[in-house]
């Protein structure tokens, strides 16, 4: 079975970078839009992690053999 690679770390890194970039902008509508984008990236990373994390996976099906 091939090892599955999930981009949740990449999404988290993008969210952090977007937040840092947004904080460097002067106050105003451009900064607000950048902060919204950073929040969306953070939410996407959290959702992706919850969907594909083994921690949240259902019980293993041992009935199949």
Secondary structure, 3 states (H helix, E strand, C coil): CCCCCCCHHHHHHHHHHHHHHHHHCCCCHHHHHHHHHHHHHHHHHHHHHHHHCHHHCCCCCCCCC
